[in-house]
Amino acid sequence: MRLFAEVGGLISYGVDQIDNFRRAATYVDRILKGEKPSELPVQAPVKFELVINLKTAKTLGPTIPPVLLATADEVIE
């Protein structure tokens, strides 16, 4: 959950909440159009995000590998 890195955590890796909300909207639409909720398939999260807080890293002292920084969805400086 990106919030942890935003409020001072070092690294956060988890489900992209915005993507989950978008996908939930399609479920609501299908239900409002008459489909039974019990007949809708269960979906697992498909999009994850990695957020690194460099400000916290500088305070704590660990070196974040460049490869990890390059793969991060967001780097907080």
MILUMVEX-949688 format. One record per residue: residue number from 1; residue in three letters; chain; x, z, y of N, C-alpha, C in turn. Coordinates in steps of 0.2 Angstrom, whole numbers, always signed. Layout:
! MILUMVEX-949688
n=NUM	res=ALA	chain=A	n_px=X	n_pz=Z	n_py=Y	ca_px=X	ca_pz=Z	ca_py=Y	c_px=X	c_pz=Z	c_py=Y
...
END
This chain:
! MILUMVEX-949688
n=1	res=MET	chain=A	n_px=+4	n_pz=+0	n_py=-6	ca_px=+0	ca_pz=+0	ca_py=+0	c_px=+4	c_pz=+0	c_py=+6
n=2	res=ARG	chain=A	n_px=+4	n_pz=-5	n_py=+10	ca_px=+8	ca_pz=-6	ca_py=+16	c_px=+8	c_pz=+0	c_py=+21
n=3	res=LEU	chain=A	n_px=+3	n_pz=+3	n_py=+21	ca_px=+2	ca_pz=+9	ca_py=+26	c_px=+8	c_pz=+14	c_py=+25
n=4	res=PHE	chain=A	n_px=+10	n_pz=+15	n_py=+19	ca_px=+15	ca_pz=+20	ca_py=+18	c_px=+22	c_pz=+18	c_py=+21
n=5	res=ALA	chain=A	n_px=+23	n_pz=+12	n_py=+21	ca_px=+29	ca_pz=+9	ca_py=+24	c_px=+28	c_pz=+9	c_py=+32
n=6	res=GLU	chain=A	n_px=+23	n_pz=+8	n_py=+34	ca_px=+21	ca_pz=+7	ca_py=+41	c_px=+22	c_pz=+14	c_py=+45
n=7	res=VAL	chain=A	n_px=+20	n_pz=+20	n_py=+41	ca_px=+20	ca_pz=+26	ca_py=+44	c_px=+27	c_pz=+30	c_py=+43
n=8	res=GLY	chain=A	n_px=+32	n_pz=+26	n_py=+40	ca_px=+38	ca_pz=+29	ca_py=+39	c_px=+41	c_pz=+29	c_py=+32
n=9	res=GLY	chain=A	n_px=+38	n_pz=+27	n_py=+27	ca_px=+40	ca_pz=+26	ca_py=+20	c_px=+46	c_pz=+21	c_py=+20
n=10	res=LEU	chain=A	n_px=+50	n_pz=+21	n_py=+15	ca_px=+56	ca_pz=+17	ca_py=+14	c_px=+53	c_pz=+10	c_py=+12
n=11	res=ILE	chain=A	n_px=+50	n_pz=+10	n_py=+6	ca_px=+47	ca_pz=+3	ca_py=+3	c_px=+40	c_pz=+4	c_py=+0
n=12	res=SER	chain=A	n_px=+36	n_pz=-1	n_py=+1	ca_px=+30	ca_pz=-1	ca_py=-2	c_px=+29	c_pz=-7	c_py=-5
n=13	res=TYR	chain=A	n_px=+26	n_pz=-6	n_py=-12	ca_px=+24	ca_pz=-12	ca_py=-15	c_px=+18	c_pz=-11	c_py=-19
n=14	res=GLY	chain=A	n_px=+13	n_pz=-15	n_py=-17	ca_px=+6	ca_pz=-14	ca_py=-20	c_px=+2	c_pz=-20	c_py=-18
n=15	res=VAL	chain=A	n_px=-5	n_pz=-19	n_py=-20	ca_px=-10	ca_pz=-24	ca_py=-19	c_px=-11	c_pz=-26	c_py=-12
n=16	res=ASP	chain=A	n_px=-12	n_pz=-32	n_py=-11	ca_px=-14	ca_pz=-34	ca_py=-4	c_px=-21	c_pz=-33	c_py=-3
n=17	res=GLN	chain=A	n_px=-23	n_pz=-28	n_py=+1	ca_px=-29	ca_pz=-25	ca_py=+2	c_px=-34	c_pz=-31	c_py=+5
n=18	res=ILE	chain=A	n_px=-31	n_pz=-34	n_py=+10	ca_px=-35	ca_pz=-40	ca_py=+13	c_px=-37	c_pz=-45	c_py=+8
n=19	res=ASP	chain=A	n_px=-33	n_pz=-47	n_py=+4	ca_px=-35	ca_pz=-52	ca_py=-1	c_px=-40	c_pz=-49	c_py=-6
n=20	res=ASN	chain=A	n_px=-40	n_pz=-43	n_py=-7	ca_px=-45	ca_pz=-40	ca_py=-11	c_px=-52	c_pz=-40	c_py=-8
n=21	res=PHE	chain=A	n_px=-52	n_pz=-38	n_py=-1	ca_px=-58	ca_pz=-38	ca_py=+3	c_px=-61	c_pz=-45	c_py=+3
n=22	res=ARG	chain=A	n_px=-57	n_pz=-50	n_py=+4	ca_px=-59	ca_pz=-57	ca_py=+4	c_px=-63	c_pz=-59	c_py=-3
n=23	res=ARG	chain=A	n_px=-59	n_pz=-57	n_py=-8	ca_px=-62	ca_pz=-59	ca_py=-15	c_px=-69	c_pz=-55	c_py=-16
n=24	res=ALA	chain=A	n_px=-69	n_pz=-49	n_py=-14	ca_px=-75	ca_pz=-45	ca_py=-14	c_px=-81	c_pz=-48	c_py=-11
n=25	res=ALA	chain=A	n_px=-80	n_pz=-51	n_py=-5	ca_px=-85	ca_pz=-55	ca_py=-1	c_px=-88	c_pz=-60	c_py=-6
n=26	res=THR	chain=A	n_px=-84	n_pz=-64	n_py=-10	ca_px=-87	ca_pz=-69	ca_py=-14	c_px=-92	c_pz=-66	c_py=-19
n=27	res=TYR	chain=A	n_px=-90	n_pz=-60	n_py=-22	ca_px=-95	ca_pz=-56	ca_py=-26	c_px=-101	c_pz=-54	c_py=-23
n=28	res=VAL	chain=A	n_px=-101	n_pz=-52	n_py=-17	ca_px=-107	ca_pz=-50	ca_py=-13	c_px=-111	c_pz=-56	c_py=-12
n=29	res=ASP	chain=A	n_px=-108	n_pz=-61	n_py=-10	ca_px=-112	ca_pz=-68	ca_py=-9	c_px=-115	c_pz=-70	c_py=-16
n=30	res=ARG	chain=A	n_px=-112	n_pz=-69	n_py=-21	ca_px=-115	ca_pz=-71	ca_py=-28	c_px=-121	c_pz=-66	c_py=-30
n=31	res=ILE	chain=A	n_px=-120	n_pz=-60	n_py=-28	ca_px=-125	ca_pz=-55	ca_py=-30	c_px=-131	c_pz=-56	c_py=-25
n=32	res=LEU	chain=A	n_px=-130	n_pz=-58	n_py=-19	ca_px=-136	ca_pz=-59	ca_py=-14	c_px=-139	c_pz=-66	c_py=-16
n=33	res=LYS	chain=A	n_px=-136	n_pz=-70	n_py=-19	ca_px=-139	ca_pz=-76	ca_py=-21	c_px=-143	c_pz=-76	c_py=-28
n=34	res=GLY	chain=A	n_px=-143	n_pz=-70	n_py=-31	ca_px=-147	ca_pz=-68	ca_py=-37	c_px=-143	c_pz=-67	c_py=-43
n=35	res=GLU	chain=A	n_px=-137	n_pz=-67	n_py=-43	ca_px=-133	ca_pz=-66	ca_py=-50	c_px=-133	c_pz=-59	c_py=-51
n=36	res=LYS	chain=A	n_px=-133	n_pz=-57	n_py=-57	ca_px=-133	ca_pz=-50	ca_py=-59	c_px=-126	c_pz=-47	c_py=-59
n=37	res=PRO	chain=A	n_px=-125	n_pz=-42	n_py=-56	ca_px=-118	ca_pz=-39	ca_py=-56	c_px=-115	c_pz=-37	c_py=-62
n=38	res=SER	chain=A	n_px=-119	n_pz=-36	n_py=-67	ca_px=-117	ca_pz=-34	ca_py=-74	c_px=-114	c_pz=-41	c_py=-77
n=39	res=GLU	chain=A	n_px=-116	n_pz=-47	n_py=-75	ca_px=-114	ca_pz=-53	ca_py=-78	c_px=-108	c_pz=-56	c_py=-75
n=40	res=LEU	chain=A	n_px=-106	n_pz=-53	n_py=-69	ca_px=-100	ca_pz=-55	ca_py=-66	c_px=-93	c_pz=-53	c_py=-69
n=41	res=PRO	chain=A	n_px=-88	n_pz=-57	n_py=-69	ca_px=-82	ca_pz=-55	ca_py=-73	c_px=-78	c_pz=-50	c_py=-69
n=42	res=VAL	chain=A	n_px=-75	n_pz=-46	n_py=-72	ca_px=-70	ca_pz=-41	ca_py=-69	c_px=-64	c_pz=-45	c_py=-67
n=43	res=GLN	chain=A	n_px=-62	n_pz=-44	n_py=-61	ca_px=-56	ca_pz=-47	ca_py=-58	c_px=-50	c_pz=-42	c_py=-57
n=44	res=ALA	chain=A	n_px=-44	n_pz=-44	n_py=-59	ca_px=-38	ca_pz=-40	ca_py=-57	c_px=-35	c_pz=-42	c_py=-51
n=45	res=PRO	chain=A	n_px=-31	n_pz=-38	n_py=-47	ca_px=-28	ca_pz=-40	ca_py=-41	c_px=-23	c_pz=-46	c_py=-43
n=46	res=VAL	chain=A	n_px=-22	n_pz=-51	n_py=-39	ca_px=-18	ca_pz=-56	ca_py=-40	c_px=-12	c_pz=-57	c_py=-35
n=47	res=LYS	chain=A	n_px=-13	n_pz=-54	n_py=-29	ca_px=-9	ca_pz=-54	ca_py=-24	c_px=-6	c_pz=-47	c_py=-22
n=48	res=PHE	chain=A	n_px=+1	n_pz=-47	n_py=-22	ca_px=+4	ca_pz=-41	ca_py=-21	c_px=+9	c_pz=-42	c_py=-15
n=49	res=GLU	chain=A	n_px=+11	n_pz=-36	n_py=-11	ca_px=+15	ca_pz=-37	ca_py=-6	c_px=+21	c_pz=-32	c_py=-6
n=50	res=LEU	chain=A	n_px=+26	n_pz=-34	n_py=-3	ca_px=+32	ca_pz=-29	ca_py=-3	c_px=+34	c_pz=-28	c_py=+5
n=51	res=VAL	chain=A	n_px=+34	n_pz=-22	n_py=+7	ca_px=+35	ca_pz=-20	ca_py=+14	c_px=+41	c_pz=-16	c_py=+14
n=52	res=ILE	chain=A	n_px=+46	n_pz=-17	n_py=+18	ca_px=+52	ca_pz=-13	ca_py=+18	c_px=+53	c_pz=-11	c_py=+26
n=53	res=ASN	chain=A	n_px=+54	n_pz=-4	n_py=+26	ca_px=+55	ca_pz=-1	ca_py=+33	c_px=+62	c_pz=+0	c_py=+34
n=54	res=LEU	chain=A	n_px=+66	n_pz=-4	n_py=+38	ca_px=+73	ca_pz=-4	ca_py=+39	c_px=+74	c_pz=+2	c_py=+44
n=55	res=LYS	chain=A	n_px=+70	n_pz=+4	n_py=+48	ca_px=+71	ca_pz=+10	ca_py=+52	c_px=+72	c_pz=+16	c_py=+48
n=56	res=THR	chain=A	n_px=+68	n_pz=+17	n_py=+43	ca_px=+69	ca_pz=+22	ca_py=+38	c_px=+75	c_pz=+22	c_py=+34
n=57	res=ALA	chain=A	n_px=+77	n_pz=+16	n_py=+32	ca_px=+83	ca_pz=+15	ca_py=+28	c_px=+89	c_pz=+17	c_py=+32
n=58	res=LYS	chain=A	n_px=+89	n_pz=+15	n_py=+39	ca_px=+95	ca_pz=+17	ca_py=+43	c_px=+95	c_pz=+24	c_py=+44
n=59	res=THR	chain=A	n_px=+89	n_pz=+28	n_py=+44	ca_px=+89	ca_pz=+35	ca_py=+45	c_px=+92	c_pz=+38	c_py=+38
n=60	res=LEU	chain=A	n_px=+89	n_pz=+36	n_py=+32	ca_px=+91	ca_pz=+39	ca_py=+26	c_px=+98	c_pz=+37	c_py=+23
n=61	res=GLY	chain=A	n_px=+100	n_pz=+31	n_py=+25	ca_px=+107	ca_pz=+29	ca_py=+23	c_px=+108	c_pz=+24	c_py=+18
n=62	res=PRO	chain=A	n_px=+102	n_pz=+22	n_py=+14	ca_px=+103	ca_pz=+17	ca_py=+8	c_px=+104	c_pz=+10	c_py=+11
n=63	res=THR	chain=A	n_px=+108	n_pz=+6	n_py=+7	ca_px=+109	ca_pz=-1	ca_py=+9	c_px=+104	c_pz=-5	c_py=+5
n=64	res=ILE	chain=A	n_px=+100	n_pz=-9	n_py=+8	ca_px=+95	ca_pz=-13	ca_py=+5	c_px=+98	c_pz=-20	c_py=+4
n=65	res=PRO	chain=A	n_px=+98	n_pz=-22	n_py=-2	ca_px=+101	ca_pz=-28	ca_py=-4	c_px=+98	c_pz=-34	c_py=+0
n=66	res=PRO	chain=A	n_px=+102	n_pz=-39	n_py=+2	ca_px=+99	ca_pz=-45	ca_py=+5	c_px=+94	c_pz=-49	c_py=+1
n=67	res=VAL	chain=A	n_px=+95	n_pz=-49	n_py=-5	ca_px=+90	ca_pz=-52	ca_py=-9	c_px=+83	c_pz=-49	c_py=-9
n=68	res=LEU	chain=A	n_px=+83	n_pz=-42	n_py=-9	ca_px=+77	ca_pz=-39	ca_py=-8	c_px=+73	c_pz=-40	c_py=-1
n=69	res=LEU	chain=A	n_px=+78	n_pz=-40	n_py=+4	ca_px=+75	ca_pz=-41	ca_py=+11	c_px=+72	c_pz=-48	c_py=+11
n=70	res=ALA	chain=A	n_px=+75	n_pz=-53	n_py=+8	ca_px=+73	ca_pz=-60	ca_py=+8	c_px=+66	c_pz=-61	c_py=+4
n=71	res=THR	chain=A	n_px=+65	n_pz=-57	n_py=-1	ca_px=+59	ca_pz=-58	ca_py=-5	c_px=+53	c_pz=-53	c_py=-2
n=72	res=ALA	chain=A	n_px=+55	n_pz=-49	n_py=+3	ca_px=+49	ca_pz=-45	ca_py=+6	c_px=+44	c_pz=-49	c_py=+10
n=73	res=ASP	chain=A	n_px=+38	n_pz=-47	n_py=+10	ca_px=+33	ca_pz=-50	ca_py=+13	c_px=+33	c_pz=-48	c_py=+21
n=74	res=GLU	chain=A	n_px=+36	n_pz=-42	n_py=+22	ca_px=+37	ca_pz=-40	ca_py=+29	c_px=+42	c_pz=-35	c_py=+29
n=75	res=VAL	chain=A	n_px=+46	n_pz=-35	n_py=+34	ca_px=+52	ca_pz=-30	ca_py=+35	c_px=+51	c_pz=-27	c_py=+42
n=76	res=ILE	chain=A	n_px=+50	n_pz=-21	n_py=+42	ca_px=+49	ca_pz=-17	ca_py=+48	c_px=+55	c_pz=-15	c_py=+51
n=77	res=GLU	chain=A	n_px=+57	n_pz=-17	n_py=+58	ca_px=+63	ca_pz=-15	ca_py=+61	c_px=+62	c_pz=-10	c_py=+66
END
